[in-house]
Amino acid sequence: MWLKDYLQKRWGLLGLVGGTTILGLWLFGGAQTNQPHRPPPSGSTKAALKTDTATPKKLTVASVTRYCTGRGVATTRLAKSKAKSKAKSQAIRHPGFPAPRKSPPKLGTKARGLFPLRNRLLGFASHQLVHAPLVHRLARGFADRYHYFQYLSKNRRAAKRYYRRQAERRRKKGLAPAPKAGSVGTVGAGGLPPSSMIALTARGYRKKSLGYYRMLMATGTLAKYKDRPRALLEYASLVMSPVARPHPRHHSNRKKKGARTSPVASRRSLGLRILHRLLRDYPTSPEAIEAMALLAHQAAATGQCPKVIFLLKKLSTTSMPPRTPARTALLRGLAHYQAGTCLLKQGSHGAAAKRLARAVADARQALKAGAKQGGPLAREAAMSWARAYGAAGETSDARTQLDRLGPKLRGVATGVLVSQLLKEGQLRVCMQLCTRTPKRAHGRDPKRAHGRDQKRAHGRDQKRAPRREVRLH
């Protein structure tokens, strides 16, 4: 009776119902409230990325840049803010002149028997055109002996081996042995001369070689020699090569009293004059590529772009033969790169694009032939080509031109070209370049190619299946 009275008079029924409801919510729904908060599924982020890379409704520089970045084409504006930029330019260096030797010099067949040939040449009263090959052989042979004996003056083991073989040859021929120590031709223990004496011998061979090269260049009757461009290049290489010193430890680069320039500077100046002569007399010869590349590189380093363009105006832009040496292809690519860069600075964008495209092709050919410097040169030339091509304004076949650069250079060049076109305001062209087209198999539709492959596979299976024999009853 007391429970009935409590529920009716003192709001006990309402309290009982409310307490039961709270207890039930705590028992059945409290476990879910204590669970940790989980992030939203990854589908929402993918949807957000898709909206960022979607085609913008309004073409602006910011929207096109965002669209290209989402498609994997990094423009140079965004790349400049990054520490590691894909479009960062590198310094292009000349491979060196004279060309560095990869192996120690050796005495070949052309460096032997020179003294009888010299006596034969002295017997002629006047030098005619038929004597030009003899003079050239003497000059080249004594130059080889100079390089070899210069190497012997620095390598005592090689010098010991050479003089031991020489003593054996003299003994077999019945000649007198080498003079002993203290005589005119002083030799040390075991018949090995000191390094200073070997260096003096090398300098004597160099002097003889330079004399014959001067004879070949200064004699009027030898001017029509067919290998004169090669001789000019060898002459400049010998003049600009380091000279073997008789006492290398006590040698100093100080100028002599009354001398205006150092010997090294004077030799380099003479070598550059010889290269200028080669370029002036034989501008279309293969040897002129060496002269053009070196002279243009030095002029470009000092900012003399008009001189660079003048030096390279006759440089060929045709494709090089497949078996062209790696150094020749690299040097011609470097020369075209210097010319294209200077033309780009002067505002001749169309001519610069042609030069830089040829520089890319030559650098890729040099890289394929084994020249490691062809890779950086091709990359820098491709980036400069993209700037010149975008500034030229004619971008109707931009995708075709980019495909010619190759798969490794196309991505970097596309980013530079898009940034250049953004400056020019060609937003629709940027959208087309950033939009990737599906790859086609052999230039056709991939679906048709897949169906054609299935038909071919089915035909092969039919041929391989064993034939059933049909018997007639």
C-alpha positions in Angstrom: 0.0 0.0 0.0 2.8 2.4 0.7 4.3 1.9 -2.8 1.0 2.7 -4.5 0.6 5.8 -2.3 4.2 6.9 -3.1 3.9 6.5 -6.8 0.5 8.4 -7.0 1.2 11.3 -4.6 4.9 12.1 -4.7 5.9 11.8 -8.5 7.6 8.5 -7.8 6.4 7.0 -11.1 8.1 9.8 -13.1 11.3 9.3 -11.2 11.2 5.6 -11.6 10.8 5.8 -15.4 13.5 8.4 -15.7 16.0 6.4 -13.6 15.3 3.2 -15.6 15.9 5.1 -18.9 19.3 6.6 -17.8 20.4 3.2 -16.5 19.5 1.5 -19.9 21.4 4.2 -21.9 24.4 3.8 -19.7 24.5 0.0 -20.1 23.9 -0.3 -23.8 25.3 3.0 -25.3 28.2 3.9 -23.0 30.6 1.4 -24.6 30.4 3.2 -27.9 31.0 6.7 -26.4 34.3 5.5 -24.9 35.8 4.4 -28.2 38.6 6.6 -29.6 37.9 9.0 -32.4 38.8 7.5 -35.8 39.8 9.6 -38.8 37.6 9.7 -41.9 38.3 7.0 -44.5 40.8 7.6 -47.2 38.2 8.0 -49.8 37.4 11.5 -48.8 41.1 12.6 -49.2 41.2 11.0 -52.6 38.1 12.8 -53.6 39.6 16.1 -52.4 42.7 15.4 -54.5 40.6 14.7 -57.5 38.8 18.0 -57.1 42.2 19.8 -56.9 43.5 18.2 -60.2 40.2 18.6 -62.0 40.0 20.8 -65.1 39.5 24.4 -63.8 36.4 26.2 -64.8 38.2 29.5 -65.0 41.6 29.6 -66.6 44.0 31.7 -64.5 47.7 31.4 -63.9 47.1 30.0 -60.4 44.5 27.4 -61.5 46.6 26.2 -64.4 49.7 26.0 -62.2 47.7 24.0 -59.6 46.4 21.7 -62.4 49.8 21.1 -63.9 51.3 20.4 -60.4 48.6 17.8 -59.8 49.4 16.2 -63.1 53.1 15.9 -62.2 54.4 18.8 -64.2 56.5 21.0 -61.8 56.9 24.5 -63.1 60.0 26.4 -62.3 58.1 28.9 -60.2 57.3 26.2 -57.7 60.6 24.4 -58.2 62.5 27.5 -57.1 61.0 27.3 -53.6 62.2 23.8 -53.1 65.7 22.9 -51.9 66.1 20.2 -54.6 64.8 21.4 -57.9 64.5 19.2 -60.9 65.0 22.2 -63.2 68.2 23.5 -61.4 70.8 24.5 -64.0 74.4 23.2 -63.9 77.7 24.7 -65.1 78.8 23.2 -68.4 82.6 22.8 -68.7 84.8 22.3 -71.7 86.4 18.8 -71.8 89.8 20.3 -72.1 92.3 21.1 -74.8 94.6 19.4 -75.5 92.4 16.3 -75.0 93.5 14.5 -71.8 95.1 11.1 -72.3 93.3 8.1 -70.8 96.4 5.8 -71.1 100.1 6.4 -70.9 101.8 7.4 -74.2 103.6 4.8 -76.2 106.2 4.8 -79.0 104.4 3.7 -82.1 105.8 2.8 -85.5 105.5 6.5 -86.6 107.9 7.5 -83.8 110.6 5.2 -85.0 113.2 5.7 -87.8 112.9 9.5 -87.7 116.6 10.3 -88.0 117.1 8.7 -91.4 114.0 10.5 -92.6 115.4 13.8 -91.3 118.6 13.2 -93.2 116.6 12.4 -96.3 114.6 15.7 -96.0 117.8 17.7 -95.6 119.0 16.3 -98.9 116.3 18.2 -100.8 117.3 21.7 -102.0 113.7 23.0 -101.9 110.5 21.6 -100.3 107.7 20.8 -102.8 104.1 19.7 -102.2 105.2 16.0 -102.5 107.4 16.5 -99.4 104.5 17.7 -97.2 103.7 14.1 -95.9 107.3 13.6 -95.0 107.5 16.9 -93.0 104.2 16.1 -91.3 105.4 12.6 -90.3 108.6 14.1 -88.8 106.6 16.6 -86.8 104.2 14.0 -85.5 106.9 11.5 -84.7 109.0 13.9 -82.7 105.8 15.1 -80.9 105.1 11.5 -79.9 108.6 11.1 -78.7 108.3 14.3 -76.6 105.2 13.0 -74.9 106.7 9.6 -74.2 110.0 10.9 -72.8 108.0 13.4 -70.7 106.2 10.5 -69.2 109.5 8.7 -68.6 110.8 11.7 -66.7 108.0 11.3 -64.2 107.8 7.5 -64.0 111.1 6.0 -63.0 109.8 2.4 -63.3 108.7 2.9 -66.9 112.1 4.7 -67.6 114.0 1.8 -66.1 112.1 -0.7 -68.3 112.7 1.4 -71.4 116.4 1.9 -71.0 116.9 -1.8 -70.1 115.2 -2.8 -73.4 117.2 -0.3 -75.2 120.5 -1.7 -73.8 119.4 -5.2 -74.9 118.7 -4.0 -78.4 122.1 -2.3 -78.6 123.8 -5.5 -77.4 122.0 -7.6 -80.1 123.0 -5.2 -82.8 126.6 -5.2 -81.7 126.6 -1.5 -80.8 128.6 0.1 -78.0 126.8 0.2 -74.6 125.4 3.4 -73.2 128.1 5.9 -71.8 129.0 5.5 -68.1 128.4 8.0 -65.3 130.5 11.1 -65.6 130.7 11.2 -69.4 128.7 13.4 -71.8 125.6 11.2 -71.9 125.5 10.6 -68.1 123.6 7.6 -66.9 123.1 6.3 -63.4 123.1 2.9 -61.9 121.9 0.2 -64.3 122.2 2.6 -67.3 119.2 4.7 -66.1 119.7 8.5 -66.6 118.4 11.0 -64.0 114.9 12.5 -64.5 116.4 15.9 -65.3 118.3 14.4 -68.2 115.2 12.6 -69.6 113.3 15.9 -69.3 116.0 17.7 -71.4 115.7 15.0 -74.0 112.0 15.5 -74.1 112.4 19.2 -74.6 114.8 18.6 -77.5 112.2 16.4 -79.2 109.5 19.1 -78.7 111.8 21.7 -80.2 112.3 19.6 -83.3 108.6 18.9 -83.7 107.7 22.6 -83.4 110.3 23.4 -86.1 108.7 20.9 -88.6 105.2 22.2 -87.8 106.4 25.7 -88.5 107.9 24.6 -91.8 104.7 23.0 -92.8 102.7 26.1 -92.0 105.1 28.8 -93.3 106.2 27.3 -96.6 104.1 28.5 -99.4 104.6 25.4 -101.6 103.1 23.2 -98.8 100.0 25.3 -98.4 97.8 23.0 -100.4 98.6 19.9 -98.3 95.4 18.0 -97.8 96.0 17.2 -94.1 97.0 20.7 -93.2 93.9 21.2 -90.9 94.9 18.1 -88.9 98.5 19.5 -88.7 97.3 22.9 -87.5 95.3 21.2 -84.7 98.2 19.0 -83.7 100.5 22.1 -83.8 98.1 24.0 -81.4 97.8 21.0 -79.1 101.6 20.7 -78.9 102.1 24.4 -78.2 99.4 24.5 -75.4 100.5 21.2 -73.7 102.6 21.5 -70.5 106.3 21.5 -71.0 108.6 19.0 -69.2 111.0 20.9 -66.9 114.5 19.7 -66.3 114.2 20.6 -62.6 110.5 20.4 -61.6 111.2 20.7 -57.9 113.0 24.1 -58.2 110.7 25.4 -60.9 108.6 28.5 -60.2 106.0 30.4 -62.3 107.7 33.8 -61.7 108.2 36.0 -64.7 111.6 36.7 -65.9 113.0 40.2 -65.7 111.9 42.3 -68.6 109.2 39.8 -69.7 105.7 41.1 -70.0 103.9 37.7 -69.9 104.7 34.4 -68.4 105.8 31.5 -70.7 102.6 29.6 -70.0 100.5 32.6 -71.1 102.6 33.2 -74.2 102.2 29.5 -75.2 98.5 29.7 -74.7 98.2 32.9 -76.7 100.2 31.3 -79.6 97.9 28.2 -79.5 94.8 30.3 -79.7 96.2 32.2 -82.7 96.8 28.8 -84.4 93.2 27.8 -83.7 92.0 31.1 -85.1 94.0 30.4 -88.2 92.5 26.9 -88.5 89.0 28.4 -88.1 89.7 31.1 -90.7 91.3 28.9 -93.4 89.2 25.7 -92.9 85.9 26.6 -91.2 84.0 23.5 -92.6 86.7 20.9 -91.7 86.1 18.3 -88.9 89.1 19.7 -87.1 87.5 23.2 -86.9 84.9 21.8 -84.4 87.7 21.7 -81.8 88.7 25.3 -82.5 85.1 26.5 -82.5 84.2 24.8 -79.3 87.2 26.1 -77.4 87.1 29.7 -78.7 83.3 30.0 -78.3 83.5 28.6 -74.7 86.2 31.2 -73.8 84.2 34.0 -75.4 81.0 33.0 -73.7 82.7 32.8 -70.3 83.7 36.5 -70.7 80.2 37.5 -71.9 81.2 38.2 -75.6 78.0 36.9 -77.2 78.5 38.7 -80.6 81.9 37.0 -80.9 80.4 33.6 -80.1 77.8 34.0 -82.8 80.4 35.2 -85.3 82.7 32.3 -84.6 79.9 29.7 -84.9 78.0 31.1 -87.9 79.4 28.4 -90.2 79.0 25.5 -87.8 76.9 22.7 -89.5 73.5 21.9 -88.1 73.0 18.6 -90.0 72.9 15.3 -88.2 76.3 13.7 -87.5 77.2 10.2 -88.8 76.4 7.3 -86.4 80.1 6.4 -85.9 81.2 9.9 -85.0 83.7 10.0 -82.1 82.2 10.9 -78.7 84.5 13.9 -78.3 83.6 15.4 -81.6 79.9 15.0 -80.9 80.3 16.5 -77.5 82.3 19.5 -78.7 79.8 20.3 -81.5 76.9 20.0 -79.0 78.8 22.4 -76.7 79.4 24.9 -79.5 75.7 24.8 -80.5 74.7 25.2 -76.8 76.9 28.3 -76.5 75.5 29.8 -79.8 71.9 29.0 -78.8 72.3 30.6 -75.3 73.8 33.8 -76.8 71.0 34.0 -79.4 68.4 33.5 -76.6 70.0 36.5 -74.7 69.8 38.6 -77.8 66.1 37.8 -78.4 66.5 35.6 -81.5 64.2 32.9 -80.1 63.6 30.9 -83.3 67.3 30.6 -84.2 68.1 29.8 -80.6 65.6 27.0 -80.5 67.1 25.4 -83.6 70.6 25.6 -82.3 69.6 24.2 -78.9 67.7 21.4 -80.4 70.8 20.4 -82.4 72.8 20.7 -79.2 70.5 18.2 -77.5 70.8 15.7 -80.3 74.6 16.0 -80.4 74.9 15.6 -76.6 72.7 12.5 -76.6 74.8 11.0 -79.4 77.9 11.8 -77.4 76.4 10.2 -74.3 75.5 7.1 -76.3 79.1 6.9 -77.6 80.5 7.0 -74.0 81.0 10.6 -73.1 79.6 11.1 -69.6 79.5 14.9 -70.0 76.9 14.5 -72.7 74.2 13.9 -70.0 74.5 17.3 -68.2 74.9 19.1 -71.6 71.8 17.5 -73.0 69.8 18.5 -69.9 70.9 22.1 -69.9 70.3 22.4 -73.7 66.8 21.0 -73.3 65.9 23.5 -70.6 67.3 26.4 -72.7 65.5 25.0 -75.7 62.2 25.1 -73.8 62.7 28.7 -72.9 63.5 29.7 -76.4 60.7 27.6 -77.9 58.2 29.1 -75.6 59.3 32.6 -76.2 59.2 32.1 -80.0 55.4 31.8 -79.9 54.9 29.0 -82.4 53.7 26.1 -80.2 51.5 24.2 -82.6 53.7 21.1 -82.5 55.0 21.5 -79.0 54.2 17.9 -78.0 56.0 16.5 -81.0 59.0 18.6 -80.3 59.1 17.5 -76.7 58.9 13.8 -77.7 62.0 14.3 -79.8 64.0 15.1 -76.7 63.5 11.6 -75.3 61.8 10.3 -72.2 64.5 11.4 -69.8 64.5 15.0 -70.9 60.8 15.4 -71.8 59.7 15.9 -68.1 62.1 18.6 -67.2 61.7 20.4 -70.6 57.9 20.3 -70.2 58.1 22.0 -66.8 60.3 24.8 -68.2 58.1 25.2 -71.3 54.9 25.4 -69.2 56.5 28.1 -67.0 57.6 30.1 -70.0 54.1 29.8 -71.6 52.5 30.9 -68.3 54.6 34.1 -68.6 53.4 34.6 -72.2 49.8 34.0 -71.2 49.2 30.9 -73.3 47.1 29.1 -70.7 45.2 26.7 -73.0 48.5 25.4 -74.5 49.7 24.8 -70.9 46.6 22.8 -70.2 47.1 20.7 -73.3 50.8 20.0 -72.4 49.9 19.1 -68.8 47.1 16.7 -69.9 48.5 13.3 -70.5 47.2 11.4 -73.5 46.8 7.6 -73.4 49.7 5.7 -74.9 49.0 4.0 -78.2 50.5 0.7 -79.3 52.3 1.1 -82.5 50.5 4.4 -83.2 47.0 2.8 -83.0 44.2 2.4 -80.6 45.2 0.1 -77.6 41.8 -1.7 -77.6 42.3 -2.6 -81.3 45.9 -3.7 -80.6 44.7 -5.9 -77.7 42.0 -7.5 -79.9 44.5 -8.1 -82.7 46.9 -9.7 -80.2 44.2 -12.0 -79.0 43.4 -13.1 -82.5 47.0 -13.8 -83.2 47.3 -15.9 -80.0 44.2 -17.9 -80.9 45.6 -18.6 -84.4 48.8 -19.9 -82.9 46.9 -22.2 -80.6 44.9 -23.5 -83.5 48.1 -24.3 -85.4 49.6 -26.1 -82.3 46.5 -28.2 -81.6 46.8 -31.8 -82.9 44.8 -32.6 -86.0 42.1 -35.2 -85.7 42.2 -38.1 -88.2 39.0 -38.7 -90.1 38.5 -42.3 -91.2 36.2 -43.3 -94.0 34.2 -46.5 -93.4 
